[in-house]
Amino acid sequence: MNKPAPDWHAAASALRIDGRAFVGGQRVASASGETFTKTSPIDGRVLGEIARGRTEDVDRAVASARAAFADARWAGKAPAARKKTLQRFAEKILAAKDELALLETLDMGKPIQYSLGVDVAATARTIAWYAEAVDKIYDEIAPTAASALALITREPMGVVGVVVPWNYPMIMAAWKLGPALAAGNSVVLKPSEKSPLTALRLAELALEAGLPEGVFNVVPGYGHEAGEALALHMDVDAIGFTGSTRVGRKMLEYAGRSNLKRVYNELGGKSAFVVFDDFANTERAAKTVAGSMFFNQGESCNAPSRVLVHEKVADRFLEVVAAEAPKYAPGDPLSGSAEMGALVDEGQMKTVLGYIDAGATEGARLVTGGQRARAETGGFYVQPTVFERVRNDMRIAREEIFGPVMSVIRFKDEAEAIAIANDSSYGLQASVWSDNVNRAHRVARALRAGTVHVNQYDEDDITVPFGGYKQSGNGRDKSLHAFDKYTELKTTWLRIDAA
């Protein structure tokens, strides 16, 4: 018998938020006692007061993490033991799925059906996958002469600082927590001030699962305060960062100003979605790009926001996209049926509307959308928006908007499509649509992007790496490759004397 769907509005009304930091295995107020007010982008309701972490709070969290690492309460456990604890952590996440989904939706505005079915589920899968992987990674013996034995071993780095964005707070945290914790590190997580709630709850669930005190700490606060303090800290060994290219540059600067800590940046994108005229099912390509572009309100670094369409099929493609876009009109995120929710806050809404104005001013043709929606709710919603007759030198084609705005660019031939697609400072993802297998391979190889999809978009699995070329960053989340970011390679050379 199916369990009835929760009354999300009632659950939201009954929710009580604990916004204190999580340091050393317990909830604590900020050292200064200061807080900031967290409101929901859904309707402007006040969710609660959140600890405003600053340098002293980061110092306490890093000291807690360092002490936990130094006495090997976690790093010293056998990989099989760490696996069992992290598996219990994943189980705890699933058991708390309704609570976590509600926190995520209230915090950053995405539809509850996706918070529950995508974000919570993916977070639990990620933690469980890295748990299962950790006791199956072998060290190496180098092929030296018989007079030596050279061991190549992986060791945890120590204290890892994790800074994540507001668009997928749980998933982005899990992509870094999974390998960092599985490898034996201690972690200090700084969530975005725009969406800190699930990070704080995850830390409690990890403790309940048996993760030792001090191994996983969370310091909420503003980026220029808590985030900067974490990145500058002399006792943090690595930073795993997901966010804007602008802040990614600062992370590299902070490393240079401090202890040259490793910095792994997963940054922005302006992904090209390239549709050739030899792809027979133009309608499928158009429906796919609409669904991918408007998912999560367009607040995705890999959103296919630059759509390159061969001039022979562009008119038909636009007809389908224009018909699909209204299906993603913003709705009540707590309704259980909304396909698109609210943008994260008023500032982001104004940014998106500003880009829409810029597109029209620079000469692009507005096909559909372009307006604020649901203003009467007090929330921050924007209609799914499509521009065509876009040139690749326009701001809407070059800059990451992080909202539901699609730019359609026409091209004449393969060479022009590749040139336009690669004419970007970003290189996160791309997609090629062609029924010609030679063209599909040829173009996929030519595109400078970390992931190239062929005749689909954003199909995904934890087993494959995620990250980009150029100013989309240098790190790779997901897959076994993520362990490279959170471990040091040590060579131990033993001389073997002759008998």
KOLMARRO-678969 format. One record per residue (C-alpha): x, y, z; residue number from 1. Coordinates in Angstrom, 1 decimal. Layout:
N
+--------+--------+--------+------+
|      u |      v |      w | resi |
+--------+--------+--------+------+
|      X |      Y |      Z |  NUM |
...
+--------+--------+--------+------+
This chain:
499
+--------+--------+--------+------+
|      u |      v |      w | resi |
+--------+--------+--------+------+
|    0.0 |    0.0 |    0.0 |    1 |
|    1.4 |    3.4 |   -1.0 |    2 |
|    2.1 |    5.8 |    1.7 |    3 |
|    0.1 |    9.0 |    1.3 |    4 |
|    2.1 |   12.1 |    0.2 |    5 |
|    3.0 |   14.4 |    3.1 |    6 |
|    1.1 |   17.7 |    3.5 |    7 |
|    4.1 |   19.8 |    2.8 |    8 |
|    2.5 |   23.1 |    3.7 |    9 |
|    1.6 |   21.8 |    7.1 |   10 |
|    5.0 |   20.3 |    7.6 |   11 |
|    6.6 |   23.7 |    6.7 |   12 |
|    4.4 |   25.5 |    9.2 |   13 |
|    5.4 |   23.1 |   11.9 |   14 |
|    9.1 |   23.2 |   11.1 |   15 |
|   11.5 |   24.7 |   13.7 |   16 |
|   14.9 |   25.6 |   12.5 |   17 |
|   18.1 |   25.2 |   14.5 |   18 |
|   20.6 |   27.5 |   12.8 |   19 |
|   23.5 |   27.0 |   15.1 |   20 |
|   26.9 |   25.8 |   13.7 |   21 |
|   28.1 |   22.2 |   14.2 |   22 |
|   31.5 |   22.0 |   15.7 |   23 |
|   33.2 |   19.2 |   17.6 |   24 |
|   30.1 |   17.0 |   17.5 |   25 |
|   27.6 |   19.5 |   18.9 |   26 |
|   25.5 |   22.5 |   17.9 |   27 |
|   27.1 |   25.8 |   19.0 |   28 |
|   26.3 |   29.5 |   18.6 |   29 |
|   28.7 |   31.7 |   16.8 |   30 |
|   31.6 |   33.0 |   18.9 |   31 |
|   30.2 |   36.5 |   18.6 |   32 |
|   26.6 |   35.4 |   19.1 |   33 |
|   25.7 |   37.1 |   15.8 |   34 |
|   23.1 |   35.5 |   13.5 |   35 |
|   21.6 |   36.4 |   10.1 |   36 |
|   17.9 |   35.9 |    9.2 |   37 |
|   17.2 |   33.2 |    6.7 |   38 |
|   14.0 |   33.7 |    4.6 |   39 |
|   12.5 |   31.4 |    2.0 |   40 |
|   12.4 |   32.5 |   -1.6 |   41 |
|    9.1 |   30.7 |   -2.0 |   42 |
|    7.1 |   33.4 |   -0.3 |   43 |
|    9.5 |   35.5 |    1.9 |   44 |
|    8.6 |   33.7 |    5.1 |   45 |
|   11.2 |   33.8 |    7.9 |   46 |
|   12.7 |   30.4 |    8.4 |   47 |
|   15.0 |   31.2 |   11.3 |   48 |
|   18.2 |   32.7 |   12.6 |   49 |
|   21.5 |   31.2 |   11.4 |   50 |
|   24.8 |   31.5 |   13.1 |   51 |
|   27.0 |   34.1 |   11.4 |   52 |
|   30.4 |   32.3 |   11.4 |   53 |
|   33.5 |   34.4 |   11.2 |   54 |
|   37.2 |   33.8 |   11.6 |   55 |
|   37.0 |   32.7 |   15.3 |   56 |
|   34.3 |   30.1 |   14.4 |   57 |
|   36.4 |   28.8 |   11.5 |   58 |
|   39.4 |   28.5 |   13.9 |   59 |
|   37.4 |   26.5 |   16.3 |   60 |
|   36.1 |   24.2 |   13.6 |   61 |
|   39.5 |   23.7 |   12.0 |   62 |
|   41.0 |   23.0 |   15.5 |   63 |
|   38.3 |   20.4 |   16.1 |   64 |
|   39.0 |   18.8 |   12.7 |   65 |
|   42.7 |   18.8 |   13.2 |   66 |
|   42.5 |   17.2 |   16.6 |   67 |
|   40.3 |   14.5 |   15.2 |   68 |
|   42.8 |   13.8 |   12.4 |   69 |
|   45.8 |   13.9 |   14.7 |   70 |
|   44.5 |   11.3 |   17.1 |   71 |
|   43.4 |    9.1 |   14.2 |   72 |
|   39.9 |    8.5 |   15.6 |   73 |
|   38.7 |    8.3 |   12.0 |   74 |
|   41.7 |    8.3 |    9.7 |   75 |
|   43.2 |    5.4 |   11.7 |   76 |
|   40.2 |    3.2 |   11.2 |   77 |
|   40.4 |    0.4 |    8.7 |   78 |
|   38.8 |    1.2 |    5.3 |   79 |
|   36.2 |   -1.5 |    6.0 |   80 |
|   35.2 |    0.2 |    9.3 |   81 |
|   34.9 |    3.6 |    7.6 |   82 |
|   32.8 |    2.0 |    5.0 |   83 |
|   30.3 |    0.7 |    7.5 |   84 |
|   29.9 |    4.1 |    9.2 |   85 |
|   29.4 |    5.9 |    5.9 |   86 |
|   26.8 |    3.3 |    4.8 |   87 |
|   24.9 |    4.0 |    8.0 |   88 |
|   25.2 |    7.7 |    7.2 |   89 |
|   23.6 |    7.1 |    3.8 |   90 |
|   20.8 |    5.1 |    5.5 |   91 |
|   20.2 |    7.9 |    7.9 |   92 |
|   19.9 |   10.4 |    5.0 |   93 |
|   17.2 |    8.2 |    3.4 |   94 |
|   15.4 |    7.8 |    6.7 |   95 |
|   15.2 |   11.6 |    7.0 |   96 |
|   14.3 |   12.2 |    3.4 |   97 |
|   11.1 |   14.1 |    4.0 |   98 |
|   12.8 |   16.5 |    6.5 |   99 |
|   15.8 |   17.1 |    4.3 |  100 |
|   13.7 |   17.6 |    1.2 |  101 |
|   11.5 |   20.1 |    3.0 |  102 |
|   14.6 |   22.0 |    4.3 |  103 |
|   16.1 |   22.1 |    0.8 |  104 |
|   12.9 |   23.4 |   -0.9 |  105 |
|   12.2 |   26.1 |    1.8 |  106 |
|   15.8 |   27.2 |    1.7 |  107 |
|   16.4 |   27.6 |   -2.0 |  108 |
|   13.1 |   27.3 |   -3.7 |  109 |
|   13.2 |   24.2 |   -5.9 |  110 |
|   10.1 |   22.0 |   -6.3 |  111 |
|    9.7 |   19.5 |   -3.4 |  112 |
|    9.3 |   16.6 |   -5.8 |  113 |
|   12.8 |   17.2 |   -7.1 |  114 |
|   14.3 |   17.9 |   -3.6 |  115 |
|   12.9 |   14.5 |   -2.6 |  116 |
|   13.4 |   12.4 |   -5.7 |  117 |
|   16.6 |   13.9 |   -7.0 |  118 |
|   18.6 |   15.7 |   -4.3 |  119 |
|   18.1 |   13.6 |   -1.3 |  120 |
|   18.3 |   10.3 |   -3.3 |  121 |
|   21.5 |   11.4 |   -5.0 |  122 |
|   23.1 |   12.5 |   -1.8 |  123 |
|   22.5 |    9.2 |   -0.2 |  124 |
|   23.7 |    7.3 |   -3.2 |  125 |
|   26.9 |    9.3 |   -3.3 |  126 |
|   27.8 |    8.7 |    0.3 |  127 |
|   27.0 |    5.0 |   -0.1 |  128 |
|   29.0 |    4.6 |   -3.3 |  129 |
|   32.2 |    6.1 |   -1.8 |  130 |
|   31.7 |    4.0 |    1.3 |  131 |
|   31.6 |    0.9 |   -0.9 |  132 |
|   34.6 |    2.1 |   -2.9 |  133 |
|   37.0 |    2.8 |   -0.1 |  134 |
|   38.1 |   -0.7 |    0.7 |  135 |
|   38.5 |   -1.6 |   -2.9 |  136 |
|   41.2 |    0.9 |   -3.9 |  137 |
|   44.7 |   -0.7 |   -3.9 |  138 |
|   48.1 |    0.9 |   -3.5 |  139 |
|   50.9 |    0.2 |   -5.9 |  140 |
|   54.4 |   -1.3 |   -6.1 |  141 |
|   56.6 |    0.3 |   -8.7 |  142 |
|   58.4 |   -1.9 |  -11.3 |  143 |
|   61.9 |   -1.2 |   -9.9 |  144 |
|   65.0 |   -3.3 |  -10.0 |  145 |
|   65.2 |   -6.3 |   -7.7 |  146 |
|   67.5 |   -4.3 |   -5.4 |  147 |
|   64.6 |   -2.1 |   -4.3 |  148 |
|   61.0 |   -2.1 |   -3.2 |  149 |
|   59.1 |    1.1 |   -4.0 |  150 |
|   55.7 |    1.4 |   -2.4 |  151 |
|   53.2 |    4.0 |   -3.7 |  152 |
|   50.5 |    4.6 |   -1.1 |  153 |
|   47.6 |    7.0 |   -0.7 |  154 |
|   47.2 |    8.9 |    2.6 |  155 |
|   44.5 |   11.3 |    3.6 |  156 |
|   45.4 |   14.9 |    3.3 |  157 |
|   44.3 |   15.9 |    6.8 |  158 |
|   41.8 |   18.8 |    7.1 |  159 |
|   39.7 |   19.5 |    4.0 |  160 |
|   37.7 |   22.7 |    3.7 |  161 |
|   34.6 |   22.4 |    1.6 |  162 |
|   32.7 |   25.4 |    0.2 |  163 |
|   29.5 |   24.7 |   -1.7 |  164 |
|   26.9 |   26.8 |   -3.6 |  165 |
|   23.2 |   27.2 |   -3.1 |  166 |
|   21.8 |   25.5 |   -6.1 |  167 |
|   22.3 |   21.9 |   -5.1 |  168 |
|   23.4 |   22.2 |   -1.5 |  169 |
|   23.2 |   18.5 |   -0.5 |  170 |
|   24.4 |   17.0 |   -3.8 |  171 |
|   27.4 |   19.4 |   -4.1 |  172 |
|   28.3 |   18.7 |   -0.4 |  173 |
|   28.0 |   14.9 |   -0.9 |  174 |
|   30.3 |   14.9 |   -4.0 |  175 |
|   33.0 |   16.3 |   -1.8 |  176 |
|   32.1 |   14.7 |    1.6 |  177 |
|   31.9 |   11.2 |    0.1 |  178 |
|   35.6 |   10.9 |   -1.1 |  179 |
|   37.0 |   13.2 |    1.5 |  180 |
|   35.6 |   11.3 |    4.5 |  181 |
|   36.0 |    7.9 |    2.9 |  182 |
|   39.7 |    8.6 |    2.5 |  183 |
|   40.0 |    9.4 |    6.2 |  184 |
|   40.1 |   13.2 |    6.2 |  185 |
|   38.4 |   15.5 |    8.6 |  186 |
|   36.1 |   18.2 |    7.0 |  187 |
|   35.0 |   21.7 |    7.7 |  188 |
|   32.0 |   22.5 |    5.5 |  189 |
|   31.0 |   26.1 |    4.7 |  190 |
|   27.6 |   26.0 |    3.0 |  191 |
|   26.2 |   29.0 |    1.1 |  192 |
|   24.5 |   31.6 |    3.4 |  193 |
|   21.6 |   31.3 |    1.0 |  194 |
|   21.0 |   27.5 |    1.7 |  195 |
|   22.7 |   26.4 |    4.9 |  196 |
|   19.9 |   24.2 |    6.4 |  197 |
|   20.5 |   20.8 |    5.0 |  198 |
|   24.3 |   20.9 |    5.6 |  199 |
|   23.7 |   21.4 |    9.4 |  200 |
|   21.3 |   18.5 |    9.5 |  201 |
|   23.6 |   16.3 |    7.5 |  202 |
|   26.3 |   16.8 |   10.2 |  203 |
|   23.9 |   15.6 |   12.9 |  204 |
|   23.0 |   12.6 |   10.9 |  205 |
|   26.6 |   11.7 |   10.3 |  206 |
|   27.2 |   11.8 |   14.1 |  207 |
|   24.2 |    9.6 |   14.7 |  208 |
|   25.6 |    7.1 |   12.2 |  209 |
|   28.8 |    6.9 |   14.2 |  210 |
|   31.2 |    9.4 |   12.6 |  211 |
|   33.5 |   10.5 |   15.4 |  212 |
|   33.1 |   14.0 |   16.9 |  213 |
|   35.2 |   16.6 |   15.2 |  214 |
|   35.5 |   14.8 |   11.9 |  215 |
|   32.6 |   16.7 |   10.2 |  216 |
|   32.1 |   20.3 |   11.1 |  217 |
|   29.8 |   22.9 |    9.6 |  218 |
|   30.3 |   26.7 |    9.9 |  219 |
|   27.5 |   28.7 |    8.2 |  220 |
|   28.1 |   32.3 |    7.3 |  221 |
|   28.9 |   34.7 |    4.5 |  222 |
|   31.5 |   33.9 |    1.9 |  223 |
|   33.6 |   37.0 |    2.5 |  224 |
|   33.7 |   36.1 |    6.2 |  225 |
|   33.6 |   32.4 |    7.0 |  226 |
|   34.5 |   31.3 |    3.4 |  227 |
|   37.5 |   33.5 |    3.2 |  228 |
|   38.7 |   32.6 |    6.7 |  229 |
|   38.5 |   28.9 |    5.8 |  230 |
|   40.4 |   29.3 |    2.5 |  231 |
|   43.1 |   31.4 |    4.2 |  232 |
|   43.5 |   29.1 |    7.2 |  233 |
|   47.1 |   27.9 |    7.6 |  234 |
|   45.9 |   24.5 |    9.0 |  235 |
|   43.6 |   23.6 |    6.2 |  236 |
|   45.3 |   21.2 |    3.7 |  237 |
|   42.9 |   21.4 |    0.7 |  238 |
|   39.8 |   23.3 |   -0.4 |  239 |
|   37.1 |   21.7 |   -2.5 |  240 |
|   35.1 |   24.5 |   -4.0 |  241 |
|   32.0 |   24.7 |   -6.2 |  242 |
|   30.8 |   28.1 |   -7.2 |  243 |
|   31.3 |   31.0 |   -9.5 |  244 |
|   34.5 |   31.6 |  -11.5 |  245 |
|   34.9 |   34.9 |   -9.8 |  246 |
|   35.1 |   33.3 |   -6.4 |  247 |
|   37.2 |   30.4 |   -7.8 |  248 |
|   39.9 |   33.0 |   -8.7 |  249 |
|   39.8 |   34.2 |   -5.1 |  250 |
|   40.2 |   30.7 |   -3.8 |  251 |
|   43.5 |   30.4 |   -5.8 |  252 |
|   44.6 |   33.8 |   -4.5 |  253 |
|   43.8 |   32.7 |   -0.9 |  254 |
|   45.9 |   29.6 |   -1.3 |  255 |
|   48.8 |   31.7 |   -2.5 |  256 |
|   48.5 |   34.1 |    0.4 |  257 |
|   48.4 |   31.3 |    3.0 |  258 |
|   50.0 |   27.8 |    2.9 |  259 |
|   49.7 |   26.9 |   -0.8 |  260 |
|   46.9 |   24.5 |    0.1 |  261 |
|   45.5 |   22.4 |   -2.8 |  262 |
|   42.5 |   24.1 |   -4.4 |  263 |
|   40.0 |   22.2 |   -6.5 |  264 |
|   37.6 |   24.4 |   -8.3 |  265 |
|   34.4 |   23.3 |  -10.0 |  266 |
|   33.1 |   26.5 |  -11.5 |  267 |
|   30.6 |   27.9 |  -13.9 |  268 |
|   29.5 |   27.0 |  -17.4 |  269 |
|   27.8 |   28.1 |  -20.6 |  270 |
|   27.2 |   24.8 |  -22.1 |  271 |
|   26.6 |   24.4 |  -25.9 |  272 |
|   23.8 |   22.2 |  -27.1 |  273 |
|   24.5 |   21.6 |  -30.8 |  274 |
|   21.7 |   20.3 |  -33.1 |  275 |
|   22.6 |   19.3 |  -36.7 |  276 |
|   20.1 |   19.0 |  -39.5 |  277 |
|   20.9 |   15.3 |  -40.0 |  278 |
|   19.3 |   14.5 |  -36.6 |  279 |
|   15.9 |   13.2 |  -37.6 |  280 |
|   14.0 |   13.8 |  -34.4 |  281 |
|   14.1 |   17.5 |  -34.0 |  282 |
|   11.2 |   17.4 |  -31.6 |  283 |
|   13.0 |   15.2 |  -29.2 |  284 |
|   16.1 |   17.4 |  -29.2 |  285 |
|   13.9 |   20.5 |  -28.5 |  286 |
|   12.0 |   18.8 |  -25.7 |  287 |
|   15.2 |   17.6 |  -24.1 |  288 |
|   16.8 |   21.1 |  -24.1 |  289 |
|   13.7 |   22.6 |  -22.6 |  290 |
|   13.6 |   20.1 |  -19.8 |  291 |
|   17.3 |   20.4 |  -19.1 |  292 |
|   17.4 |   24.2 |  -19.3 |  293 |
|   14.5 |   24.9 |  -17.1 |  294 |
|   15.2 |   22.2 |  -14.5 |  295 |
|   16.1 |   23.6 |  -11.1 |  296 |
|   14.9 |   27.0 |  -12.4 |  297 |
|   17.9 |   27.2 |  -14.7 |  298 |
|   20.2 |   27.4 |  -11.7 |  299 |
|   22.6 |   24.8 |  -12.8 |  300 |
|   26.2 |   25.3 |  -13.9 |  301 |
|   25.8 |   22.7 |  -16.6 |  302 |
|   22.5 |   24.1 |  -18.0 |  303 |
|   22.4 |   24.0 |  -21.8 |  304 |
|   22.0 |   27.8 |  -22.1 |  305 |
|   23.6 |   28.2 |  -25.5 |  306 |
|   21.6 |   26.2 |  -28.1 |  307 |
|   23.2 |   26.0 |  -31.5 |  308 |
|   20.8 |   24.9 |  -34.2 |  309 |
|   21.4 |   24.3 |  -37.9 |  310 |
|   19.6 |   26.9 |  -39.9 |  311 |
|   17.6 |   24.3 |  -41.8 |  312 |
|   15.8 |   23.0 |  -38.7 |  313 |
|   15.9 |   26.1 |  -36.5 |  314 |
|   12.4 |   27.3 |  -37.2 |  315 |
|   10.9 |   23.9 |  -36.4 |  316 |
|   13.1 |   23.6 |  -33.3 |  317 |
|   11.9 |   26.9 |  -32.0 |  318 |
|    8.3 |   26.0 |  -32.5 |  319 |
|    8.7 |   23.0 |  -30.3 |  320 |
|   10.7 |   24.9 |  -27.6 |  321 |
|    8.2 |   27.7 |  -27.6 |  322 |
|    5.4 |   25.2 |  -27.0 |  323 |
|    7.3 |   23.4 |  -24.3 |  324 |
|    8.5 |   26.4 |  -22.3 |  325 |
|    5.1 |   27.3 |  -20.7 |  326 |
|    4.9 |   23.7 |  -19.3 |  327 |
|    7.7 |   24.8 |  -16.9 |  328 |
|    5.9 |   27.9 |  -15.7 |  329 |
|    6.8 |   28.5 |  -12.0 |  330 |
|    4.4 |   26.9 |   -9.6 |  331 |
|    4.1 |   26.4 |   -5.8 |  332 |
|    7.2 |   24.5 |   -4.9 |  333 |
|    5.4 |   22.8 |   -2.0 |  334 |
|    2.5 |   21.6 |   -4.2 |  335 |
|    4.2 |   18.3 |   -5.2 |  336 |
|    3.5 |   18.9 |   -8.9 |  337 |
|    5.4 |   22.1 |   -9.8 |  338 |
|    8.0 |   21.7 |  -12.5 |  339 |
|    9.8 |   24.9 |  -11.7 |  340 |
|   10.1 |   26.8 |   -8.5 |  341 |
|   11.5 |   30.1 |   -7.1 |  342 |
|   14.9 |   31.6 |   -7.8 |  343 |
|   17.1 |   31.6 |   -4.6 |  344 |
|   16.5 |   35.2 |   -3.6 |  345 |
|   15.5 |   38.6 |   -4.8 |  346 |
|   19.0 |   39.5 |   -5.9 |  347 |
|   19.3 |   36.5 |   -8.2 |  348 |
|   15.8 |   37.3 |   -9.6 |  349 |
|   16.9 |   40.9 |  -10.4 |  350 |
|   20.1 |   39.5 |  -12.0 |  351 |
|   18.2 |   37.2 |  -14.3 |  352 |
|   15.7 |   39.9 |  -15.2 |  353 |
|   18.6 |   42.2 |  -16.0 |  354 |
|   20.1 |   39.7 |  -18.4 |  355 |
|   16.7 |   39.4 |  -20.1 |  356 |
|   16.7 |   43.2 |  -20.6 |  357 |
|   20.2 |   43.0 |  -21.9 |  358 |
|   19.2 |   40.4 |  -24.5 |  359 |
|   16.5 |   42.5 |  -25.8 |  360 |
|   18.6 |   45.6 |  -25.9 |  361 |
|   21.4 |   43.9 |  -27.8 |  362 |
|   19.0 |   42.7 |  -30.5 |  363 |
|   18.0 |   39.2 |  -29.7 |  364 |
|   14.3 |   38.3 |  -30.3 |  365 |
|   12.3 |   37.2 |  -27.3 |  366 |
|   10.3 |   34.1 |  -28.3 |  367 |
|    8.6 |   33.4 |  -25.0 |  368 |
|    8.7 |   34.4 |  -21.3 |  369 |
|   10.9 |   37.2 |  -20.0 |  370 |
|    8.8 |   38.4 |  -17.1 |  371 |
|    8.6 |   38.0 |  -13.3 |  372 |
|    5.9 |   35.5 |  -12.2 |  373 |
|    3.9 |   34.9 |   -9.1 |  374 |
|    4.9 |   38.3 |   -7.6 |  375 |
|    1.7 |   38.2 |   -5.5 |  376 |
|    3.2 |   35.3 |   -3.4 |  377 |
|    6.1 |   37.4 |   -2.2 |  378 |
|    8.5 |   34.9 |   -3.7 |  379 |
|   11.0 |   35.3 |   -6.5 |  380 |
|    9.9 |   33.6 |   -9.7 |  381 |
|   10.8 |   34.2 |  -13.4 |  382 |
|    9.1 |   32.7 |  -16.4 |  383 |
|   11.0 |   30.2 |  -18.6 |  384 |
|   12.5 |   32.5 |  -21.3 |  385 |
|   13.8 |   31.8 |  -24.8 |  386 |
|   15.7 |   34.2 |  -27.1 |  387 |
|   16.6 |   33.5 |  -30.7 |  388 |
|   18.6 |   35.4 |  -33.3 |  389 |
|   21.3 |   35.5 |  -30.6 |  390 |
|   24.9 |   36.2 |  -31.5 |  391 |
|   27.7 |   34.6 |  -29.6 |  392 |
|   29.1 |   38.0 |  -28.6 |  393 |
|   26.0 |   39.0 |  -26.7 |  394 |
|   26.1 |   39.0 |  -22.9 |  395 |
|   23.3 |   36.4 |  -22.8 |  396 |
|   25.5 |   34.1 |  -24.8 |  397 |
|   28.7 |   34.7 |  -23.0 |  398 |
|   27.9 |   35.2 |  -19.3 |  399 |
|   26.5 |   32.6 |  -16.9 |  400 |
|   23.0 |   33.8 |  -16.1 |  401 |
|   22.0 |   31.1 |  -13.6 |  402 |
|   18.3 |   31.4 |  -14.4 |  403 |
|   15.7 |   30.1 |  -16.9 |  404 |
|   17.1 |   31.9 |  -19.9 |  405 |
|   17.9 |   30.0 |  -23.2 |  406 |
|   19.8 |   31.6 |  -26.1 |  407 |
|   19.3 |   30.0 |  -29.6 |  408 |
|   22.0 |   30.6 |  -32.1 |  409 |
|   21.8 |   29.5 |  -35.8 |  410 |
|   24.7 |   28.0 |  -37.7 |  411 |
|   25.4 |   27.0 |  -41.3 |  412 |
|   27.8 |   24.1 |  -41.1 |  413 |
|   29.9 |   21.9 |  -38.8 |  414 |
|   32.9 |   24.0 |  -38.7 |  415 |
|   30.9 |   27.1 |  -37.7 |  416 |
|   29.1 |   25.1 |  -35.0 |  417 |
|   32.4 |   23.9 |  -33.5 |  418 |
|   33.9 |   27.4 |  -33.6 |  419 |
|   30.9 |   29.0 |  -31.9 |  420 |
|   30.6 |   26.2 |  -29.3 |  421 |
|   34.3 |   26.5 |  -28.3 |  422 |
|   34.2 |   30.4 |  -28.4 |  423 |
|   33.6 |   30.6 |  -24.6 |  424 |
|   35.7 |   31.1 |  -21.5 |  425 |
|   33.8 |   28.0 |  -20.1 |  426 |
|   34.1 |   24.4 |  -20.9 |  427 |
|   31.9 |   22.4 |  -18.5 |  428 |
|   29.5 |   20.4 |  -20.7 |  429 |
|   28.2 |   20.2 |  -24.3 |  430 |
|   25.9 |   18.1 |  -26.3 |  431 |
|   25.9 |   16.9 |  -30.0 |  432 |
|   22.8 |   15.8 |  -31.8 |  433 |
|   23.4 |   14.0 |  -35.1 |  434 |
|   22.4 |   10.6 |  -36.7 |  435 |
|   25.8 |   10.5 |  -38.4 |  436 |
|   28.0 |    8.5 |  -36.2 |  437 |
|   31.2 |    9.9 |  -37.8 |  438 |
|   30.0 |   13.5 |  -37.2 |  439 |
|   29.0 |   12.7 |  -33.6 |  440 |
|   32.4 |   11.4 |  -32.8 |  441 |
|   34.2 |   14.1 |  -34.8 |  442 |
|   32.4 |   17.0 |  -33.1 |  443 |
|   32.5 |   15.4 |  -29.6 |  444 |
|   36.3 |   15.2 |  -29.9 |  445 |
|   36.5 |   18.8 |  -31.2 |  446 |
|   34.4 |   20.3 |  -28.3 |  447 |
|   36.5 |   21.6 |  -25.4 |  448 |
|   34.3 |   20.5 |  -22.5 |  449 |
|   34.6 |   18.1 |  -19.6 |  450 |
|   31.5 |   16.1 |  -20.6 |  451 |
|   30.1 |   15.8 |  -24.1 |  452 |
|   26.7 |   14.2 |  -24.4 |  453 |
|   25.6 |   12.7 |  -27.7 |  454 |
|   21.9 |   12.6 |  -28.7 |  455 |
|   20.9 |   13.2 |  -25.0 |  456 |
|   21.7 |   15.7 |  -22.3 |  457 |
|   22.7 |   15.3 |  -18.7 |  458 |
|   22.4 |   11.6 |  -18.3 |  459 |
|   24.5 |   10.9 |  -15.3 |  460 |
|   26.0 |    8.4 |  -12.9 |  461 |
|   28.3 |    8.6 |   -9.9 |  462 |
|   30.8 |    6.4 |  -11.7 |  463 |
|   31.8 |    9.2 |  -14.2 |  464 |
|   33.8 |   12.3 |  -13.4 |  465 |
|   32.2 |   15.8 |  -13.4 |  466 |
|   34.2 |   18.9 |  -14.1 |  467 |
|   35.3 |   21.2 |  -16.9 |  468 |
|   38.0 |   22.7 |  -19.1 |  469 |
|   39.2 |   26.3 |  -19.1 |  470 |
|   37.5 |   28.6 |  -16.6 |  471 |
|   35.0 |   25.9 |  -15.6 |  472 |
|   37.7 |   24.8 |  -13.2 |  473 |
|   40.3 |   22.2 |  -12.5 |  474 |
|   38.7 |   19.7 |  -10.2 |  475 |
|   36.7 |   16.5 |  -11.0 |  476 |
|   33.9 |   15.5 |   -8.7 |  477 |
|   32.4 |   12.0 |   -8.7 |  478 |
|   33.9 |    8.7 |   -9.8 |  479 |
|   37.1 |    7.2 |   -8.3 |  480 |
|   39.0 |   10.1 |   -9.7 |  481 |
|   37.7 |   12.3 |   -6.9 |  482 |
|   39.9 |   10.4 |   -4.5 |  483 |
|   42.9 |   12.1 |   -6.2 |  484 |
|   41.8 |   15.4 |   -4.7 |  485 |
|   41.7 |   14.3 |   -1.1 |  486 |
|   44.7 |   12.0 |   -0.8 |  487 |
|   48.4 |   12.5 |   -1.0 |  488 |
|   50.6 |   10.0 |   -2.9 |  489 |
|   53.6 |    8.8 |   -0.9 |  490 |
|   56.6 |    6.8 |   -2.2 |  491 |
|   58.4 |    4.6 |    0.3 |  492 |
|   61.7 |    3.3 |   -1.2 |  493 |
|   63.3 |    0.3 |    0.5 |  494 |
|   66.8 |   -0.9 |   -0.6 |  495 |
|   67.2 |   -4.6 |   -0.6 |  496 |
|   70.8 |   -5.6 |    0.0 |  497 |
|   72.2 |   -8.7 |   -1.6 |  498 |
|   72.6 |  -11.7 |    0.7 |  499 |
+--------+--------+--------+------+
